């Protein structure tokens, strides 16, 4: 019998390289799609978080005679079981800081770790704590819906509750000059902020204005401790609820190639409107914001004013051009006519 020997042929180098090239080509085609799918998923989570917050805001308003969520302690309030949290005579800012610490102590059950916060305005980054205190969000503290999935710093803080130094070592210090007791409440920081006129008047001698002029000032508001009259706003004060922003992120975290200050025209982000809806909006389609003149009771008729985005190096996203500072046109953070005004889908309200 004859045996036919079968030749065992191996891949040539050219064939192997061809296969590797085809695999690499397929990966290069698939990776952008996978990246886009992941980005879309993160945007969906962010918008889901915002819808829960919007529902909580409306539930709060319905149970509190239409009042918008805000800190309620006043300079004359004596409500805390801890005596040191009642020492805020004549100072709204201190009253609100004491209320925030009171909420955190009661909700965490830890009255020794969280100390008195002095001279820090909590309304901007911790304005949602009254929602948590009333059970209008989830029962968890910190609440996971408070952080955008792209806000890695806040997520890191949430994973290190009652160990602020570990959180800072992991994610950096979001506010280095602040005192230790302020850093201890970082895990309760919220990505999304209320527009300031949700808890402040539009006009008056001590109207709360956008600060500007030094590194980091774009984050802040000009206030006069002890004098600035924080007010209890009503949902009925909102004239165009589907066109006025209620809550927003300081940064576009989803759609630009890197985090970008929200006031740039090329920025986009999901926004919570006063009617409870959540939708993606481009900043360039918003009416220009404004900065009311100091101590002017007739400020609503003032022309639009710009302010300086002056990021702190290493802490905040760079300017669009890469320059140390840049002038930006205010957007929905400060609206002409405040919460009675319009941000999208209509002209400015002037009166």
N, C-alpha and C positions, 0 to 999 in steps of 0.2 A: 504494500500500500504506500501510496505517496502522501506525505503530509505537506499541506500547504502552510508555510510559515506566514503568519499575519504580522505585518510591520506595525510596530507601535510608534506612531509619529508624535513627537512633542511639538508644543507651540514654538514658533520661531519668535525671536525678539521683536520683530516688527508686529506680529500678530498680538503679542502680549501688550505692547505699547498702544496698539489700536484699541484693545479692550479697555485698558486703563483710561485712555482718552475718552471713550464713549461713556464710561462710568462717571468720569469727572464732568463731562458735558451735562449728563442727566442731573447730577448733583447741583451744578450751577443753575440749571433751569428750575429745579425744585426748591432750592433754598430761599429765593425771594418769595415764593408762594407760601412757604412755611412761615417765613418772617412776617408776611402780611397777615396770615391767619392768626398768628400769635398777637400781633398788634391789634387786630380787630377784636380778639377775645379780651384783651386788656381794656380797650375802649368800652366794650359791652359791660365789663365788670364795673368800670368807673361810672357809667351811666346808671347801672343798676343801684350802685351805692347812692348816687344822687337822687334817684327816685324814692328810695327809702327815706332819705333825709327830707325830701320835699313833702312826703306823706306825713312825716313826723312834725314838720313845721305847721302843716295845715291842721293836724289833730290838736296840736298845742293851741293854735289860734281858736279853734272851735270850742275848746274847753275853757279858755281864758278870755271870753267875751271879745274875741277878735284881735287880741293883742298878739303882736309878733314876738317870736322867741327872743328873749334878751334877759340879761341879769336884772333882777328886780330890787336888790337891796339898795337903799339910799343912805346918805350920810347919817340919818337918824335911826336906821334899822338896828335893832338888837335882837337877833334871831338865833344865833349860834349857841350850841351847848358848850362851846369852847370860848372862854372869856376873851382870849387874845384875838379872836376873829370878830369881836364886836367893837374893836377900837378903830373906828374910821370916821369920827365926827368931822363933818364939813368936807369930806372928800369922796366923790363918786368913784374915782378910779380905785382907791383903796377898798371901798365898800364892795366893789365888784370882784376884786382880787380875793378878798376874804370869803365872799360867797363861793367862788370857784374852789378854794381850798376846802371849805366846808362840805361841798358836794363830793369832792374826791375822797375826803376822809370818811364820810358816811358810806359811800358806795364801795370803797375798798375795805372798810373796816380797820383801816390803819390810821390812827390818830397821832402817831409819834414820828413817822417818816416824813409826812408832809407838813412843812412849817409855813409861817406867815410870809407872803410875798409882798415886798415893799416897792412902791413907785413903779409898778408895771401894769400896763393896760392889757387885760386878758380878753377884752371883747373881740379882738380881731382874730386870734388863732384858737381861742377856746370858747367862742360864743355859743357853741352847741351844747355845752355842759348842762344848761337848764333842760334841754330835751332829754338828755340821759337821766337826769334827776327825776323827771316826771314819768319815765318809762315810755317815752315816745319813740325811742330807737330800740335797739336790742338790749338784752339784759347784761351783755358782756361789757366789761370795762378793763382796758380800753375797747371801744366799739370798733370792729373791723371796717364798718362802712365809713368811718371817718377818714380813711386813707385811700387815696388813688393808688391803684396797683403799680403805677409808674413812680410814685413818691417813695422811693426806697429808703430815704432817711426816716420818714415817719413810720414806715413798716418796721424798720430796725428798732426804733424806740418802743413800738408796741410789743416787740418780743422781749424787751428787757425792762419790764415794769419793776419799779422799786430797786433798780440798779442803774442809775443814770450814768455812772461813769463807764460801765460796760457798753451802754448804748452809744455814748460819745466816742469811745475807743473804736467801736465798730463802724459808725456812720458819720462821725464828725459832729461838731457842736453847731447847732443851728443858730445859736445866739450867744457867742463867747462872752460878751461883757456882762451877761445876766448873772444874778446871784444864784447860789446853789439851790435854794428852794424853788426858784422858777425852773431850773433845769430838771428838777424832780418831777414836774408835771408834763415834761416833754411827751411821755407815752399817750397823753390825752390830746395832743396837738391834732388839729384837723386840717386836711389839705384844702378844703373848701371854706371860703370866708363869706360872711354876710356883707353886703354893701353897707357902708357906714351909716347911711341915712335910714337903715332899718332900726337903728337905735340912737340916732342923733337928729337934731333939727336941721333943716336946710339953710336957715338964716338965723341971725341973732348976733349979739355982741361977742359970744364965745363959740361961734359955729366951729365944728371940728373940720379942719382943712387937711388937704394932702400936704405932707411935709416934703421938702426938697432942699438940695443944696450941699449935701455931704454924703460920703459913702454910706449906703444903707438907709438913708432917709426916705427913699421912695417906698420903703416898707411901712413907714410910720404915718401917724397923724399928728397934727399940731393940736395939743389940748392944753388946758390950763387947770392943773390939779386943784381940786377944791372949788373951782368956779365953773367948769364946763358942765352944763346941764344936760346930762343924758336923759332921754325922754322915752316914754313908753308909746311906741308907734302902733297903729292899728292897721289891720288888713284893709279896712275901709279907706285908709289914706292913699292906697294905691289906685291910681286912676286908670292905668292900662296894664293889667296884670299879665297878659300874654306877651307884652312887649317890653317889660321892665325886668332886668336881671335882679334876682334875689341873692344867689350865691354863685361864686366863681372861684377859680384857681388863679393864684398870682402868676402862674407859668403855663405856657403851652407845653405839655409833657408828651403829647401824642403825635402831633402832625408835623412838627418841624424836625430837622435832623438832630437837634439837641434841645434841651429845655430853653425856652425863650420867654422873656417878659411879656405879659399878656397884652400890653398896650401897643405893641408893634402891629402894623396893618397885616403882616403876613402870618400872625399868630391865629390859631384856631383852638377851640376847646368845647367840651360839653358844658352847658350852663343850665342852672336852675332858674326858672322864671317864677314870677309871683303867682301865676295860676297853677303852679305845681308841675308844669310840664318840664321836660328835660330834652334839650336838643343841641346838636352841634352847630356852632356859630363861628363865622369868621370875624375877627376883630375889625377888619376893614369895612365890613358892612354895618358896623355900629355907629350911631351918632357920636360925634366927638364929645368927650367929657369936659368937665370944667373945674376950675379951682376958685372957689368964692374968695373975694377980697377980704382982708382982715377987718373985723369989726364994722361990717357993712350990713345993715339990716335990709337993704334993698339990693342984695347981691344977685338975685335971680336974673336980672337983666344984664349982668356983666358979660363981656365977650369971653369966648373960650380961651383958656390959658393952658400952656404946656407946663411940664415939669421935667426934672432931670432923672433919668435912670442912671444911677451911679453905683454899680455893684461893688460889693466888698470882695477883693481878689481872694480866690480860693474858697469862698463861701457861697457866692451867688453866680448864676449863669452870666457869661460875658454879654456885652452889648452886641447888637446885630453886626456892627462894623468891626468890633474888636477894640474900639477906642475905650479909654478909661471911663468916659461918661458920654451920654447921648441924650438929646432932647426928644421926648416922646409926647404925643398928643394923648391927653387923657381919654379913656373910653368909659365903659359901663361902671367902673368902680365908683366914679363920681359923675352923676348924671345931672344935666340941667333940669332944675325943678325937683331934684331928689327922687323920692319914690313916687312922686306924682308925674314924673317925666316918662320919656320913651327912649329906649335904647335901640330897638330894631323895628323895622317895618313902618316907620312913620317919621315925620319931622320933629325937631326939638320942640318942647313945650317951654315957652317963655312967658313969664308973668311977673 
